[in-house]
Amino acid sequence: MPILLAMMIAMAHPAPALPQADPAAVASIRAGEHDCPHCNLAGADLNNTCVKAGNLEGADFEGANLTLMCMSYANFKDANFRGADLAAANLAHAKLEGADFTGADLTITSFKGADLTKAVGLTQAQLNQACGDAETKAPAGLTIPVCK
């Protein structure tokens, strides 16, 4: 009987829907377009794509797969990276003022030359998995290892 009750409760209170990216915006990025300010890319699979030096200010990447993505020198001011997978992404010299990294996977993510002082949602545990260089500026009270 407890299993039936649990199933009834789950059906009455379904989990919130995952974010849905704008298919045209995703296709544009995959086709090599580097500018997409305020785009809805939430939940998108952008693995191994490139937006180098692009303008993605205010873009929503919540829950997106951004592994191995070339994002260096791009503008991500006020972008939403909540819960995104940025493993092995290159954010060297990216503009990250106001970018939200809450719950993002930053495993071997490169922040060389980036200023993270005004980014939000970063934890020491996340930064321990990422790396930077002598030019990288970590938020107050946090540090970032040097890339090897």
C-alpha positions in Angstrom: 0.0 0.0 0.0 2.8 2.6 0.7 4.0 2.2 -2.9 0.6 3.0 -4.3 0.3 6.0 -2.0 3.7 7.3 -3.2 2.7 6.9 -6.8 -0.6 8.8 -6.2 1.3 11.6 -4.5 3.8 11.8 -7.4 1.1 12.0 -10.0 -0.7 14.7 -8.1 2.5 16.8 -7.7 4.6 16.3 -10.9 8.1 17.5 -10.9 8.6 20.9 -12.5 9.3 20.8 -16.3 13.0 21.1 -17.3 13.9 24.4 -19.1 13.4 24.3 -22.8 15.8 26.1 -25.1 14.7 28.1 -28.2 15.4 25.6 -31.1 16.3 28.5 -33.4 18.9 29.8 -30.9 20.4 26.4 -30.4 20.6 25.9 -34.2 22.3 29.3 -34.6 25.0 28.5 -32.1 25.6 25.0 -33.6 25.9 26.6 -37.0 28.7 28.8 -35.8 26.9 32.0 -34.9 28.7 33.6 -31.9 26.3 36.4 -31.0 23.0 35.5 -29.2 22.3 38.1 -26.5 19.5 37.2 -24.1 18.9 33.9 -25.9 17.1 31.0 -24.3 19.6 28.2 -24.4 18.3 26.5 -21.2 18.8 22.7 -21.2 20.4 22.8 -24.6 23.2 20.4 -25.7 26.0 22.7 -26.9 28.8 20.2 -26.3 32.0 21.1 -28.2 30.6 24.2 -29.8 32.3 27.6 -30.1 31.1 31.1 -29.3 34.6 32.7 -29.0 34.4 36.5 -28.6 30.6 36.4 -29.0 28.0 38.5 -27.3 25.8 36.3 -25.1 25.0 38.9 -22.5 22.0 37.8 -20.5 21.7 34.4 -22.2 20.0 31.6 -20.2 22.1 28.4 -20.1 20.3 26.9 -17.1 20.9 23.1 -17.1 22.6 23.2 -20.4 25.4 20.8 -21.5 28.3 23.2 -22.3 31.1 20.6 -21.9 34.2 21.3 -24.0 32.7 24.6 -25.2 35.0 27.3 -26.5 33.7 30.4 -24.7 36.9 32.5 -24.4 36.7 36.3 -24.8 32.9 36.2 -25.0 30.5 38.5 -23.1 28.4 36.5 -20.6 27.4 39.5 -18.5 24.3 38.6 -16.4 24.2 35.1 -18.1 22.5 32.3 -16.2 24.6 29.1 -15.9 22.6 27.6 -13.0 23.0 23.9 -13.0 24.9 23.9 -16.3 27.6 21.4 -17.1 30.7 23.5 -18.0 33.2 20.7 -17.6 36.3 21.3 -19.6 34.8 24.5 -21.1 37.2 27.4 -21.9 36.1 30.7 -20.4 39.5 32.4 -20.6 39.2 36.2 -20.6 35.4 36.0 -20.7 33.3 38.8 -19.3 31.4 37.3 -16.4 30.0 40.3 -14.4 26.7 39.2 -12.9 26.9 35.7 -14.4 25.2 33.1 -12.1 27.1 29.8 -11.6 24.9 28.4 -8.8 25.2 24.6 -9.0 27.2 24.6 -12.2 29.8 21.8 -12.8 33.1 23.6 -13.3 35.3 20.4 -13.5 38.5 21.4 -15.3 36.9 24.6 -16.6 39.5 27.2 -17.6 39.0 30.8 -16.3 42.4 32.0 -17.4 42.5 35.8 -17.3 38.8 36.1 -16.3 37.5 38.4 -13.6 35.1 36.4 -11.4 34.8 39.1 -8.7 31.3 40.1 -9.7 30.0 36.6 -10.7 27.5 35.1 -8.4 26.8 31.6 -7.0 30.4 30.4 -7.0 31.6 28.2 -4.2 35.2 27.2 -3.1 34.3 23.6 -4.0 33.4 24.6 -7.5 36.5 26.7 -8.0 38.7 23.9 -6.6 37.6 21.9 -9.7 38.3 24.7 -12.1 41.5 26.6 -12.9 42.9 30.0 -13.8 46.2 31.8 -14.0 47.9 34.8 -12.4 45.5 37.2 -14.2 42.3 35.4 -12.9 40.5 37.3 -10.2 38.4 35.1 -7.8 35.5 36.4 -5.8 36.3 37.8 -2.3 37.3 35.0 0.1 37.7 32.4 -2.7 40.7 31.1 -4.6 41.2 29.2 -7.8 44.0 26.8 -8.6 46.5 27.5 -11.4 45.9 25.5 -14.6 48.6 22.9 -15.2 
